[in-house]
């Protein structure tokens, strides 16, 4: 189906693990796309034009000019975007119901646990203005538990499910940051092997590089103003 995509998909994006999920999928599927930068450190995610397609003020989001019945559609939430692109292209998201259920289980595992908990680990280990030992231990330990879950799942498997899928794409951007998360990857040999397998895929490598030039400071380095925007927002 991807070969019929004559108009590029707009990807509203910043180079983060959640953004990388979608660039990897687009690269794997061979779909044409253009990047619309959403500088989350400067507050672009709160602009009205972005909120119109992503009401949770979180990137990524896409606008597909050739959506269902040839009409445009916007999609927010990275997991929903992966499922949409999988259905659209017929790639990396199985049609068989049992196989699809397995992919959905692990996609939702990433969305509900692996991403949020690792994100909290990043926050309290790297970004918090003061070190809170309880929070650091709480999230580092939960991250360790989740790596253990993934390690058991990957026993005897090349990929998280029976074949390479959007579940793998959802997890790799987070898993490759194990060192910053206070983890010893030698404790999880199946995860280490899987990371190597994933990083050897050309489309994964390309997807992870998209938007590198957008960063003006090393990952994890933010000004006080950027921290206020990223971590200090309340309801608007």
C-alpha positions in Angstrom: 0.0 0.0 0.0 2.9 2.3 0.7 3.8 2.5 -3.0 0.5 4.4 -3.6 1.5 7.2 -1.2 2.2 10.1 -3.5 1.9 12.9 -0.9 4.3 12.9 2.1 3.0 12.3 5.6 3.6 15.2 7.9 5.4 14.1 11.0 5.2 16.5 13.9 8.3 15.5 15.7 11.2 16.0 18.1 14.1 13.6 18.4 13.1 11.6 21.5 12.3 7.9 22.0 8.7 8.5 21.3 9.4 10.4 18.2 11.9 7.8 17.0 9.2 5.1 17.0 7.5 6.8 14.1 10.6 7.7 12.1 11.7 4.1 12.3 8.3 2.9 11.1 8.2 5.3 8.3 11.7 4.3 7.2 10.9 0.6 7.4 7.7 1.1 5.4 9.3 3.3 2.8 6.6 5.9 3.2 7.4 9.5 2.1 7.3 12.0 5.0 8.3 15.5 5.9 9.4 16.6 9.4 7.5 19.5 11.1 9.7 20.2 14.1 8.0 20.5 17.5 10.6 22.1 19.8 9.4 20.8 23.1 12.0 22.9 25.0 10.6 26.1 23.6 6.9 25.2 24.0 5.9 24.4 20.4 3.7 21.6 21.8 1.3 24.2 23.3 0.8 26.2 20.0 -2.9 26.1 18.9 -2.0 24.6 15.5 -0.3 21.7 17.2 -3.1 21.2 19.8 -5.6 21.0 16.9 -4.0 17.6 15.9 -2.5 16.6 19.3 -4.8 17.7 22.1 -2.6 16.1 24.8 0.2 18.6 23.8 2.7 15.7 23.3 4.5 14.8 20.1 4.6 12.9 17.9 1.6 13.4 15.7 1.0 12.8 12.0 -1.2 14.3 9.3 -1.7 11.8 6.4 -3.1 13.6 3.4 -4.0 10.2 1.9 -5.9 8.8 4.8 -9.0 6.5 4.8 -11.0 6.9 1.5 -8.2 9.2 0.3 -9.2 11.9 2.8 -6.7 13.5 5.2 -6.5 12.2 8.7 -4.5 13.3 11.8 -3.4 10.8 14.4 -1.8 11.5 17.8 -0.2 9.1 20.4 2.7 7.2 19.2 1.1 3.7 19.7 -2.0 4.7 17.8 0.2 6.1 15.0 2.1 2.8 14.8 -1.1 0.8 14.6 -2.5 3.2 11.9 0.6 3.0 9.8 0.7 -0.8 10.2 -2.9 -1.1 9.0 -2.3 1.4 6.2 0.7 -0.4 4.8 0.0 -4.0 5.8 3.5 -4.1 7.3 4.9 -5.0 10.7 1.4 -5.3 12.2 0.0 -8.8 11.5 -3.5 -9.4 10.1 -3.9 -12.7 11.9 -5.8 -12.0 15.1 -3.7 -14.1 17.4 -0.5 -12.6 16.2 -2.0 -9.1 16.3 -3.1 -9.6 19.9 0.4 -10.4 20.9 1.8 -7.3 19.2 -0.9 -5.2 20.8 0.0 -6.6 24.2 3.6 -5.7 24.0 2.9 -2.3 22.3 0.6 -1.4 25.2 3.2 -2.8 27.7 5.6 -0.3 26.3 3.1 2.6 26.2 1.8 1.9 29.7 4.9 0.8 31.5 8.3 0.6 29.7 8.1 4.1 28.3 6.6 6.0 31.3 8.7 4.3 34.0 11.9 4.7 32.1 11.0 8.3 31.5 10.5 8.8 35.2 13.9 7.2 35.8 15.5 9.6 33.3 13.8 12.5 35.1 14.8 11.7 38.6 18.3 10.5 37.7 19.2 13.3 35.2 16.8 16.2 35.2 15.4 16.8 38.7 16.8 19.9 40.4 17.5 18.0 43.6 18.3 14.3 44.1 15.5 12.5 45.7 16.9 9.1 46.8 13.4 7.5 47.3 12.3 8.5 43.8 15.6 7.5 42.2 15.5 4.0 43.8 11.7 3.6 43.1 12.0 4.2 39.4 15.4 2.6 38.8 14.1 -0.6 40.5 10.9 -0.6 38.5 13.0 0.0 35.3 15.1 -3.0 36.3 11.9 -5.1 36.8 10.7 -4.1 33.3 14.0 -5.0 31.7 13.6 -8.4 33.4 10.2 -8.9 31.8 11.6 -8.0 28.4 14.6 -10.3 28.9 12.3 -13.3 29.7 10.1 -12.5 26.7 13.2 -12.5 24.4 14.4 -15.9 25.6 14.8 -17.9 22.3 13.3 -15.1 20.2 14.9 -12.7 17.7 12.1 -10.2 18.2 9.5 -9.4 20.9 6.8 -11.2 19.0 7.0 -14.0 16.4 8.2 -11.6 13.7 9.7 -8.1 13.7 6.9 -5.7 14.5 5.8 -2.3 15.7 6.3 -3.6 19.3 10.0 -3.7 18.6 10.0 -0.2 17.1 8.1 1.1 20.2 10.7 -0.3 22.6 14.1 0.2 21.0 14.4 4.0 21.4 13.9 3.5 25.2 15.9 0.4 25.6 19.1 1.7 24.0 19.3 4.2 26.9 19.8 1.5 29.5 23.1 3.1 30.8 21.4 6.4 31.7 18.7 4.5 33.4 21.2 3.0 35.9 21.0 -0.5 34.4 23.7 -3.2 33.8 22.9 -4.6 30.4 24.9 -7.8 31.2 22.1 -8.7 33.6 19.8 -8.9 30.6 21.7 -10.8 27.8 18.6 -11.4 25.7 17.8 -7.7 25.7 21.5 -6.9 24.8 21.3 -9.3 21.9 18.0 -7.9 20.7 19.4 -4.3 20.9 22.3 -5.3 18.7 19.8 -7.0 16.2 17.7 -3.9 16.1 20.5 -1.4 15.7 21.9 -3.5 12.8 18.7 -2.8 10.8 19.4 0.0 8.3 15.9 1.6 8.7 16.3 1.6 12.5 19.6 3.4 12.2 18.2 5.9 9.8 15.1 6.5 12.0 17.2 7.1 15.1 19.2 9.8 13.2 16.3 11.8 12.0 16.3 15.3 13.5 19.7 15.1 15.2 20.5 18.5 13.8 17.5 20.0 15.6 19.2 19.6 19.0 21.3 22.6 20.0 22.5 21.0 23.2 23.4 17.4 24.2 20.4 15.2 25.1 19.4 15.8 28.7 20.9 19.3 29.0 18.2 22.0 29.4 18.1 25.6 30.5 16.0 26.6 33.5 13.4 28.0 31.0 13.2 24.8 29.1 12.9 22.8 32.3 9.9 25.0 33.3 8.3 24.3 30.0 9.0 20.6 30.0 8.3 19.7 33.6 6.3 22.6 35.2 3.1 22.7 33.2 -0.4 22.5 34.7 -3.8 22.5 33.0 -4.4 25.3 30.5 
